[in-house]
Amino acid sequence: MTTTVAPPTQDFLREREAVRIRAARPDLAARHDLSSLDGLMAARSDIAAEGDTGSVVAVVLRSFDLAAWVRDTCVFALGVGPEQAADWRTSFTRTVFLAGNPEQLLERFDFAHVADDGSAAWTAPGPAARTSSLRRLLKLYTAPAGVPARPDVLVEIPRAHRPPERPRARRDLYVATADCTISEALVHVNHVLAEAVLDGLVAPGDHLVVHQVPRLVGLPARLATVRVTTEKHFPGRLKAAAGLTEEAPVA
Amino acid sequence: MTTLSVAGPRPRPDAAGRPRVLLAPVTITPSKPLTPSHLKGLLWTDVMYRATRPLADVTYRYSHTTYHRTEQTLGFWEFLDRGRGATDYDDFTEERIGELYVAFRAAERAPAKALLPYAEAAERGWVHPVSTRVLRLWSRHYAALGLHDPGLLRHQPPGLGLDAALERLTGLGMCLDQREVGGPAYLDLTRFGLPLRRLVTADGRPNYLACALRELIPLAPDFDEVVLLYDHELDSDYAQLERVLTVLGPRVRRVALGRVPIEGRIRSARHGGWRGLHAGTLIDAARAEHHEDAVRLGMRLYFIAVLGPGRQQSFRSDLLLQCVRRAARLLDAAGADPDGTALQDRLAQHRKDHLHVNPYRLTSHLLGKRRTAPADDLLRTVFL
């Protein structure tokens, strides 16, 4: 029988979220007491109120396949330059998802990355105004269906052109699918992966194993990074929506 | 050639190799009286149809069946049945039905599931009695005005089902279908710089543009020219429709007509407020003093030549009646064409680089200051 680690506690989730806010925005951390749930919520509401002021990425989606999208999200984030990465990190890797067919848009728009099969495309992080004509042309991506069931899948992050600076690592990506739409899962997984890449947790050549579970409980390994959200039907409680485990060497 | 049945024979050039023209005006939801704006569109289309017919093989496609699938129609039917149960609408007036429609538009929308039985029945040709009643009343107005009836009460299903239409669009690289993730299906002409346009909502309801595509995609390849007539407000949708149909072969002509303001305001019929200004009352008022032909010609003079394609002038009953009087004088003076020019040649003058006759130019010509009396073959063929 596989051993499992204890599910993430409320304290653990609050702490992880506080670390995330402190890293991205020390000013917000100074304004709010991030050791309390109320302080955390106040900081999050400040972030939400800032709207379109910071750096933002637009992702154009024609169709959705979780594993392929995980891979391309990492490839895109690995290609973001250090300056753009810092600005994007400050805006909490803010991303808008748009419904669109990248193949129809390539002549008019510059994308930083386009999936090989043309199913998705990413703009470089930058001021929201830079994506305004794209956003006028397209609509917000709407995917209210639940995340379709699928077996665990190994995603290999391409080695890219530069040699990895460290041995290839393997992590498990867990996505909580209970009561979660595809639109919501996209947001959660996007933040987990983008921030993990920008923080150096995921590098070219790494392996990610994508697991869909109803909730992030009963996991065999500890989480190194986690996307914290609130329980839909229990607003005072935090929930782990997606997370990456501690690294293990690639077998 | 009159209205086309999809199952029936397709138009072909006749022995003289006449060009084939499809007139496809936007339809009016059969749920209310015909307002001055509606009358303008109907009269405009009718003159175009009858004036082009001597010059080309013309199909006038106007199918209520196609557009019953839109939410404003299905929702109205469901709203009535939910609130009133089985009701006999045969003695309802257009105004009364229009009031019910205004109440429907002001009410909360029913969930998509509630409309499903109506959608399925409408696909098979079922029509709610409230709309049958309206269409019967409209048929009388058509007859009074001498309008060609393109099959108001006939079952005229579109040539493609919704899925088939979306598949055709996908084949043309013009569809973004995200129904698999519970999202909408869009018309995707972004490569031309046109914004993504939703065709089917996330909960499965097609809009009128989706209905138009179901109808026009299979028809368009059989024609040399397709003329789309619609309200100015729908310009961006029709620009998209034009793009789609153009790749199927025909030259597409868009004719946008401005609505008729009432006391300076353009109001949608969904808000009601017709206050006695609709086809029934206007026809009755004109016919109280003038004979049928004068009313028919006068209405065309007013709604086409006087109001023009724009929307600058508010509706004026006094000007309409003046036009009817003018029409009566023109009819009294009418005779053979003084130059003996063939009717076809006279009609052909009112085209530019297109196949259809321009109703505004043709009708305005009758009112020209130095015009001699109108030719009665023209009046009979086009205006009466």
Interface residues (C-beta under 8 A of the other chain):
Chain A: R62 S63 F64 A99 G100 N101 Q104 L105 E107 R108 R136 L137 L138 K139 Y141 T142 A143 P144 A145 T181 I182
Chain B: G173 L176 Q178 E180 V181 G182 G183 P184 Y186 D188 T190 R191 G193 L194 P195 L196 R198 A202
